Amino acid sequence: MGAFDGIKLQGREKRLSTLSAYLGTAHNLATEDQDRQNIRTYSEATFDEVIYALKAVGDIEDSITVVHSPLGCGNAKLRFWADGSKSSWYTTNLNERDTILGGDDKLRETILEAYKKHEPKIIFVVATPVVAINNDDISAVVSELEEELNTKIVPIFTDGFKSKAAINGYDLVLHAIGRYLVKGDAEEEKSNVLNLISLSENNEDIKEILLLLNELEIKTNIIPKFGTYEDIKNSSKAKVSIALNHDEGFFLGRGLEESYNVPYIKTNVPIGSKNTAEWLQLVAEVFNVQDKAEKIIERENFKKRKLIDKSPLSGLKIYIDLKTSKATSLVSLIKNLGGEVIGITIDEVDKVNKNKLEELKYDLPVHVGSGQIFEIANILNKLKPDIYIGEAKKTAWVSKLGIIPISIGNVALYGFDGGKKLVDLINKSIKNRELIDSVAANSDLQYKDAWLKKSTNWYIKQEVK
């Protein structure tokens, strides 16, 4: 069965043996039994597949999102709206009666209202846990209204609880996009265009990569982020596809390859000179512009040689808490800059990214746990790094442990200049050492000493089937 076939998609655990709870070393995790699953007997609240799905559709141009849910699930969109997402969304506002008797009528009314007000080219209908329980027939409502309205209506079947890996929400969106929006013929002639698959990258990262592609004179079709309906529909005609983050974008890339004969390039996240050069060379080979790419790589490596020779991060112990592919790519960059990575926390490990762990230091501590701050606090209290690198809005708390927090939310780490920008950010933060010391001396961590002294994997158990 092809990637875009089937109305619903299995959870990432069943498809890819995704592991979302683990503590050990890089070597042990890389050689772990593929089918083994761990569970947490206690877990802090974190993102789920519904939130990731809402993020994925939020930056698609000329689209509206209808969240089929009570108000609470719909309010999750406020986070992305605050971060700059401009797409509007509606909530069907299901109540207790609807959870028992069904909310098909409310869904129909909400879609009609959204269309009447905006007349978008795409309406995404995002399901939620309540809908998974009351078994509303979303497909029937969508089919009925698509005939009536002059727009594409795309159902996304996010249950919210069948997968513990939030990244499964990206897969569900890409499956729906491939099934309902991409059009074309596998045998038709391909255009000289690159599908650049992006889901979570910040604007600055995308700009850095586009500057390189523009220098190679490669025409780019960015999807699904910032893509229009026409961009997505015509992605079947591209010469090749590549994802900025293979973990997130592989599903669309593989689907386009299987269904429309658009080759998909698998590579590392383009962070640091080595990974960026590899990424660029793979693209340049397809478009027969290797000479141009080599000149760019030589120029950029020459410019960065002095920075690397200085080893600007020498003597610093660094802990990384990022998405899996970003974290593994950043490890090599920090090593090249003279720093020492003493541990990483990543969101999930599966068949898509497990091979990247083999490139890490044999005994590097690896913690798998998206949003499990209580476990990270336990680890940091034991390892005592100088620097903690994490995503936006989840780093400041580490200052209570006397650790310098580095948020990379809006920093362009992609491309050849990522190393310099990281060094500048770290140096700027180190100058505020007195502030960090003051916070540590006058603030109480949200966790008790009794927990910090326990084994970090206290609540991580092997699942018994």
DAHU-V543148 format. One record per residue. RES is the residue in one small letter. SS is DSSP state (alpha for helix, beta for strand, coil for the rest). PSI is psi in whole degrees, -180 to 180 (999 if undefined). Layout:
<<RES,SS,PSI> <RES,SS,PSI>>
This chain:
<<m,coil,134> <g,coil,164> <a,coil,-35> <f,coil,-1> <d,coil,161> <g,coil,142> <i,coil,-40> <k,coil,155> <l,coil,138> <q,coil,157> <g,coil,157> <r,alpha,-30> <e,alpha,-42> <k,alpha,-36> <r,alpha,-38> <l,alpha,10> <s,coil,43> <t,coil,132> <l,beta,126> <s,coil,9> <a,coil,119> <y,beta,150> <l,beta,126> <g,beta,-147> <t,beta,163> <a,alpha,-42> <h,alpha,-48> <n,alpha,-37> <l,alpha,-39> <a,alpha,-29> <t,coil,8> <e,coil,149> <d,coil,127> <q,coil,-33> <d,coil,-2> <r,coil,139> <q,coil,137> <n,beta,154> <i,beta,160> <r,beta,129> <t,coil,-14> <y,coil,137> <s,coil,139> <e,coil,153> <a,coil,139> <t,coil,-177> <f,coil,149> <d,coil,-177> <e,alpha,-27> <v,alpha,-45> <i,alpha,-41> <y,alpha,-37> <a,alpha,-42> <l,alpha,-38> <k,alpha,-43> <a,alpha,-38> <v,alpha,-13> <g,alpha,-22> <d,coil,13> <i,coil,127> <e,coil,147> <d,coil,42> <s,beta,156> <i,beta,144> <t,beta,130> <v,beta,115> <v,beta,112> <h,coil,93> <s,coil,173> <p,coil,173> <l,alpha,-34> <g,alpha,-48> <c,alpha,-39> <g,alpha,-33> <n,alpha,-15> <a,coil,-26> <k,alpha,-21> <l,alpha,-34> <r,alpha,-44> <f,alpha,-30> <w,alpha,-40> <a,alpha,-28> <d,coil,1> <g,coil,-3> <s,coil,130> <k,coil,-5> <s,coil,145> <s,coil,159> <w,beta,155> <y,beta,151> <t,beta,137> <t,coil,-10> <n,coil,55> <l,coil,142> <n,coil,-173> <e,alpha,-39> <r,alpha,-40> <d,alpha,-32> <t,alpha,-20> <i,alpha,-48> <l,alpha,-10> <g,coil,155> <g,coil,30> <d,alpha,-42> <d,alpha,-41> <k,alpha,-37> <l,alpha,-44> <r,alpha,-46> <e,alpha,-40> <t,alpha,-42> <i,alpha,-44> <l,alpha,-41> <e,alpha,-43> <a,alpha,-42> <y,alpha,-42> <k,alpha,-38> <k,alpha,-36> <h,alpha,-25> <e,coil,55> <p,coil,164> <k,coil,-23> <i,beta,136> <i,beta,117> <f,beta,130> <v,beta,110> <v,beta,118> <a,coil,165> <t,coil,175> <p,alpha,-36> <v,alpha,-42> <v,alpha,-35> <a,alpha,-28> <i,alpha,-45> <n,alpha,-7> <n,coil,41> <d,coil,144> <d,coil,79> <i,alpha,-40> <s,alpha,-39> <a,alpha,-43> <v,alpha,-43> <v,alpha,-46> <s,alpha,-42> <e,alpha,-46> <l,alpha,-27> <e,alpha,-31> <e,alpha,-32> <e,alpha,-37> <l,coil,151> <n,coil,64> <t,coil,162> <k,beta,129> <i,beta,121> <v,beta,113> <p,beta,137> <i,beta,115> <f,coil,74> <t,coil,113> <d,coil,-30> <g,coil,-18> <f,coil,-7> <k,coil,-21> <s,coil,136> <k,coil,-12> <a,coil,115> <a,coil,-29> <i,coil,-17> <n,alpha,-26> <g,alpha,-37> <y,alpha,-45> <d,alpha,-42> <l,alpha,-39> <v,alpha,-45> <l,alpha,-34> <h,alpha,-45> <a,alpha,-41> <i,alpha,-47> <g,alpha,-36> <r,alpha,-39> <y,alpha,-21> <l,coil,-35> <v,coil,131> <k,coil,154> <g,coil,-174> <d,coil,132> <a,coil,-27> <e,coil,-5> <e,coil,157> <e,coil,137> <k,coil,147> <s,coil,164> <n,coil,61> <v,beta,145> <l,beta,124> <n,beta,114> <l,beta,106> <i,beta,121> <s,beta,138> <l,coil,-51> <s,coil,-2> <e,coil,143> <n,coil,165> <n,alpha,-36> <e,alpha,-40> <d,alpha,-44> <i,alpha,-40> <k,alpha,-42> <e,alpha,-43> <i,alpha,-39> <l,alpha,-35> <l,alpha,-41> <l,alpha,-44> <l,alpha,-37> <n,alpha,-37> <e,alpha,-30> <l,coil,-3> <e,coil,42> <i,coil,122> <k,beta,133> <t,beta,139> <n,beta,101> <i,beta,123> <i,beta,153> <p,beta,-18> <k,coil,129> <f,coil,3> <g,coil,153> <t,coil,175> <y,alpha,-42> <e,alpha,-40> <d,alpha,-47> <i,alpha,-45> <k,alpha,-41> <n,alpha,3> <s,alpha,-19> <s,alpha,-14> <k,alpha,1> <a,coil,160> <k,coil,-35> <v,beta,160> <s,beta,147> <i,beta,144> <a,beta,144> <l,coil,-31> <n,coil,107> <h,alpha,-38> <d,alpha,-40> <e,alpha,-36> <g,alpha,-3> <f,alpha,-32> <f,alpha,-44> <l,alpha,-43> <g,alpha,-45> <r,alpha,-39> <g,alpha,-43> <l,alpha,-34> <e,alpha,-44> <e,alpha,-44> <s,alpha,-28> <y,alpha,9> <n,coil,36> <v,coil,108> <p,beta,146> <y,beta,128> <i,beta,125> <k,coil,130> <t,coil,175> <n,coil,164> <v,coil,132> <p,coil,66> <i,beta,126> <g,alpha,159> <s,alpha,-43> <k,alpha,-51> <n,alpha,-37> <t,alpha,-42> <a,alpha,-44> <e,alpha,-43> <w,alpha,-46> <l,alpha,-40> <q,alpha,-40> <l,alpha,-40> <v,alpha,-45> <a,alpha,-35> <e,alpha,-40> <v,alpha,-37> <f,alpha,7> <n,coil,44> <v,coil,40> <q,alpha,-39> <d,alpha,-44> <k,alpha,-42> <a,alpha,-42> <e,alpha,-38> <k,alpha,-42> <i,alpha,-46> <i,alpha,-44> <e,alpha,-44> <r,alpha,-47> <e,alpha,-39> <n,alpha,-37> <f,alpha,-43> <k,alpha,-31> <k,alpha,-6> <r,alpha,-42> <k,alpha,-40> <l,alpha,-46> <i,alpha,-41> <d,alpha,-29> <k,alpha,-17> <s,coil,61> <p,coil,-18> <l,coil,12> <s,coil,135> <g,coil,-6> <l,coil,132> <k,beta,124> <i,beta,137> <y,beta,135> <i,beta,132> <d,beta,89> <l,coil,175> <k,coil,151> <t,alpha,-56> <s,alpha,-35> <k,alpha,-44> <a,alpha,-48> <t,alpha,-35> <s,alpha,-36> <l,alpha,-29> <v,alpha,-48> <s,alpha,-35> <l,alpha,-46> <i,alpha,-39> <k,alpha,-43> <n,alpha,-26> <l,coil,6> <g,coil,-4> <g,coil,166> <e,beta,116> <v,beta,119> <i,beta,0> <g,beta,157> <i,beta,147> <t,beta,130> <i,beta,163> <d,coil,-44> <e,coil,160> <v,beta,135> <d,coil,-168> <k,coil,-22> <v,coil,-39> <n,coil,1> <k,alpha,-34> <n,alpha,-24> <k,alpha,-23> <l,alpha,-27> <e,alpha,-21> <e,alpha,-10> <l,coil,165> <k,coil,137> <y,coil,-49> <d,coil,21> <l,coil,125> <p,beta,130> <v,beta,129> <h,beta,127> <v,beta,114> <g,coil,91> <s,coil,121> <g,coil,10> <q,coil,74> <i,alpha,-33> <f,alpha,-35> <e,alpha,-38> <i,alpha,-41> <a,alpha,-41> <n,alpha,-45> <i,alpha,-48> <l,alpha,-35> <n,alpha,-29> <k,alpha,-43> <l,alpha,-30> <k,coil,63> <p,coil,164> <d,coil,-38> <i,beta,140> <y,beta,121> <i,beta,123> <g,beta,-180> <e,coil,167> <a,coil,145> <k,coil,10> <k,coil,30> <t,coil,-30> <a,alpha,-33> <w,alpha,-25> <v,alpha,-16> <s,alpha,-22> <k,alpha,-20> <l,alpha,4> <g,coil,18> <i,coil,139> <i,beta,120> <p,beta,137> <i,beta,115> <s,beta,127> <i,coil,18> <g,coil,-46> <n,coil,20> <v,coil,138> <a,coil,92> <l,coil,-19> <y,beta,150> <g,beta,-179> <f,coil,-25> <d,coil,1> <g,alpha,-39> <g,alpha,-46> <k,alpha,-42> <k,alpha,-35> <l,alpha,-44> <v,alpha,-45> <d,alpha,-41> <l,alpha,-43> <i,alpha,-44> <n,alpha,-40> <k,alpha,-40> <s,alpha,-36> <i,alpha,-32> <k,coil,-20> <n,coil,25> <r,alpha,-40> <e,alpha,-38> <l,alpha,-43> <i,alpha,-43> <d,alpha,-39> <s,alpha,-43> <v,alpha,-44> <a,alpha,-37> <a,alpha,-25> <n,alpha,12> <s,coil,148> <d,coil,133> <l,coil,151> <q,coil,-1> <y,coil,146> <k,coil,154> <d,alpha,-33> <a,alpha,-39> <w,alpha,-41> <l,alpha,-23> <k,coil,-15> <k,coil,167> <s,coil,138> <t,alpha,-34> <n,alpha,25> <w,alpha,-37> <y,alpha,6> <i,beta,118> <k,beta,152> <q,beta,132> <e,coil,133> <v,coil,121> <k,coil,999>>
